Amino acid sequence: MPRARRSNLSRLSRNTIRCRNTKNQSTARQQEVAREEQREARRQTEGVALRNRRAQQTDLRRPSRNAPSVDLDRAAIQYCCSIDYSTHPLVQIGPMEAVCGHCGALKFAGESPGLCCLGGKVKLSLLPPAPDLLNSLLRGETPESRHFLSNIQRYNTCFQMTSFGADIIVERGFNPTFKIQGQIHHRIGSLQPLEDAGHKFLQIYFMKNMEEQLDRRQTINKTMNREILQDLQQLLHEHHALVRLFQTALDRMPSDDYKVVIRADKRPAGSHERQFNAPTIDEVAIVIVGENVKTRDIVLTCRDTGQLQRICETHRSYDALQYPLMFWQGDDGYHFNIKMVNGEETIKKVSSMNYYAYRLMIRHNTDNYLLRFRRLFQQYCVDMYVKIETERLNFIRLNQAKLRSEEYIHLRDAISTEGDVNNVGRLTILPATYIGSPRLMHEYAQDAMTYVRHYGRPDLFITFTCNPKWIEIVQLLLPGQTSSDRHDITARVFKQKILSLMNCIVKYRVFGATRCWMYSIEWQKRGLPHAHILIWLIEKIRPDQIDDIICAEIPDPETDPDLHDVVTTNMIHGTCGAINPQSPCMVDGKCSKRYPRNLTVETITGNDGYPLYRRRSPNDNGRNIITRVKGNDFVVDNAWIVPYSPLLSKTFKTHCNVEYCKSVKSIKYICKYVTKGSDMAVFGVKTPNANNEITNYQIGRYVSCNEAIWRIFSCSIHERHPAVVHLENGQRVYFNASNVAQRAETPPATTLTSFFSICQSDLFAQTLLYSDMPKYYTWNVSSKRFQRRKQGDAVPDHPDVRSTDVLGRIYTVHPKNDECFYLRLLLKEVYDGLMKAIDDGNGGLFFLDAPGGTGKTFLMSLILATVRARSEIAVAVASSGIAATLLEGCRTAHSTLKLPLNLQVTEEPTCNIAKQSAMAKVLIASKIIIWDECTMAHKRALEVLNRTMKDLRNDTRCFGGAMILLSGDFRQTLPVIPRSTVADEINACLKSSTLWRFVKKLSN
């Protein structure tokens, strides 16, 4: 058996030894000439690459220029296999050749002008050119360079000065992207270790000599090439400002009782902004232990104390300490003192998002070498986005830590009873204004349901996935790179593709005219983005049109070879099952996506959920292909094809799943799925501050490189049309300990209270429901009032009123808001039960028992309005005059029912209502009689009404078969009996009546 070849990764190769010997034998002049020749060869290579790239861009534009004009209106229904839709000028995103006039960034034609530098307001110094050593290692042209690039994170670990703390996610199988869960922490120790302790991170730079440093770095990972480590170590010692700074500070420290403090923002007094800002020794303070320093400063002790300091995310040296290979001169990263420019410097400061968006741009005639660091570049992007996110969440945490919110009624009650304000309300931690928060995604799901309420079920559910082989991505890759190395390109290209797709659907109407739409962006576990899209069409898709729009079969390779290539490359599921049990879709030995599907000759739409699309077997002229799975041939037929639209698949050449939404039962699931947001971890929280929504969000969500770049470039993760205006369903008041009394006395106006106000003066507003207001009115934030729209279509019979397609939605009650949520459910159940009893016409005696303020009056008003709206009779009475004012058309029971003033005169008194009177006819025809606050009435009053109704209706059933709804609260005032005992009052209550056994009690 031949001897295994030993790896030479940590040893010098023959070529390396030869190059080193040649270098040592050459004079300084000869070495300079050799370097110049290398630079010239590199310039020529780059020139050839540039010319090739321009030729590719020209080729990319040529098909769209020469393509015949094709009408895309309803083209998806009338698909023609002879047309190449992908070259249509309306769907082409074009090459990245637009140059920003302010910063020189290259952009696609559809990208916003402010993507790179906010239209010239952000102006940062360019990064210094990479030295020859780093430049050659980043190009991947030699074995050493390729080894360096494949292990670039390990090499950075050997030289980083701070530790990197994060929960790195490693998926099963291939992992093309860097992904973390939770937060990221950078920590730094002391300048020197304890006696007999090993040197770590920053301490390695201060070992006695270079060879000891090399030995220590190589123990971190024995596969590292020692020569590369030596060259990089020498580079950093010579050029990295922080290394020289720490060494100088260590030499100047009088004793171990002193600390080194690196200021977070300070710059030398009187200095001007240089091309590159790196810390100098003047910006380092040496203070005695115990002296106060700012929390954002870096404080280093001389000897290891076992305590690690966390580096503040906004410290200017945050980037250079963790990524010394990327910032080999120790340049400043983001900090608070970077200001915007508008001709001259302004007082506005550059945000961290604007800063890193500027840094990640591809620029004309400039080599941004950060984009060559492959896996380390991915880690850097994730790290910087988490920094941006942490900065934003800290703002929310610090500015709303003491802010409380509560419904006005609860706040008023707490003040009136001298309750503690700190026990009222809840912390407003992570509001819906934060993009990606659970509250925001919940609102998006409710917005989707608003579309369903107004326009019915959606017609199409589309899943559109990024294809890393798109020509627009491939042509922008540098030599030796793959799409997984450049998530900045894949994110920007996918953004333009999704805009092109939505233009095809909405603007060019390939499925017909659309009424409304919405989509959300998510990220796969492998890192690539995809969009979930819901489409509502004005002309609904008929069942006989499904096969014209959606296909689940392998196309004919003879008549449509382009579509056949796209489908067989992108639209085959799996393969999974027994041939590949390790597939990600396999759960408990079965495919979670239910593949392979059943073969059928015709599309079937009878079942709930998605229809069963036509999938013909080979015996019914269906097609199949042979593919390789784990080295074996596998026959793929139509059972494995994911449903697709031929037009969209041929146009965009990617995985584009199109489903027909036919069942209302599946709509809620689809709307929630589209707006569920990115993956998050499930965890338990057992801390004193378990209600901290910010912390729970940070430790639970995943962040991949592509998502990080998407967020850094400020790309939206959710879009919709038309707009949905959120209307408050209560009067929520924000308060703190200093203004709580004033807020309780004069709460600010809300959309709900303003709706009540405008209905008092605007006749048209009186005809609207609360949720219809945004269609005709706009909300003026400053004046807190509704105003009529000035643009839109004129409303018939109201020429001064304009309408738009904006929809209104009342905030939903969350299940965690226990009292309000269950109260709403119980009220609805009571309402449905009472309306069913009214419709059945069998009568009955019902009692609505609930404390004050739980919605009894609202429920009775709704029942009265519903019955009367159907031109039927509903009688409302109350035991007192004050209670009678709460219900529409309500009067006192004695006035309406003509009850005897003295119920004790006779044994069986009756109401003073003649059988042929008008009141008798009303009582006979009434569908329901509501008696509010009946708990205050004497039991004999109810018995009087019972006898009267039996007589008027000639019916011996209870109340003559009429439906009676009693309402009240026995916890409040009972019947008043002059000069009585407690026993007398209890005996006079309704519960002591012989009729009480017929009562059906309703509680909420």
Secondary structure, 3 states (H helix, E strand, C coil): CCCCCCCCCCCCCHHHHHHHHHHHHCCHHHHHHHHHHHHHHHHHHHHHHHHHHHHHHHHHHHHHHHCCCCCCCCCCCCCCCCCCHHHCCCCCCCCCCEECCCCCEEECCCCCCHHHHCCCCCCCCCCCCCCHHHHHHCCCCCHHHHHHHHCHHHHHHHHCCCEEEEEECCCCCCCCCCEEEEEEEEEECCCECCCCCCCCHHHHHHCCCHHHHHHHHHHHCCCCCHHHHHHHHHHHHHHCHHHHHHHHHHHHCCCCCEEEEECCCCCCCCCCCCCCCCCCHHHEEEEECCCCCCCCCEEEECECCCCCEECCCCCCCHHHHHCCCCCCCCCCCCCCCCEEECCCEEEEECCHHHHHHHHCCCECCCCCHHHHCHHHHHHHHHHHHHHHHHHHHHHHHHHCCCCEEEEHHHHHHHHHCCCCHHHCCEECCCCCCCCCCHHHHHHHHHHHHHHHHHHCCCCEEEEEECCCCCHHHHCCCCCCCCHHHCHHHHHHHHHHHHHHHHHHHHHCCCCCCEEEEEEEEEECCCCCEEEEEEEEECCCCCHHHHHHHCECCCCCCCCCHHHHHHHHHHCECCCCHHHCCCCCCEECCEECCCCCCCCECCCECCCCCCCECCECCHHHCCCCEEEEECCEEEEECHHHECCECHHHHHHHCCCEEEEECCCHHHHHHHHHHHCCCCCECCCCCCCCCCCCHHHHHHHHEEEEHHHHHHHHCCCCCEEEECCEEEECCCCEEEECCCCHHHHHHCCCCCHHHHHHHHCCCCCCHHHCCHHHHHHHEEEECCCCEEEECCCCEEECCEEEEEECCCEEEECCCCCCCHHHHHHHHHHHHHHHHHHHHHHHCCCEEEEEECCCCCCHHHHHHHHHHHHHHCCCCEEEEECCHHHHCCCCCCEEHHHHHCCCCCCCCCCCCCCCCCCCCHHHHHHHHCCEEEEECHHHCCHHHHHHHHHHHHHHHCCCCHHHHCEEEEEECCCCCCCCCCCCCHHHHHHHCHHHCHHHHHEEEEEC
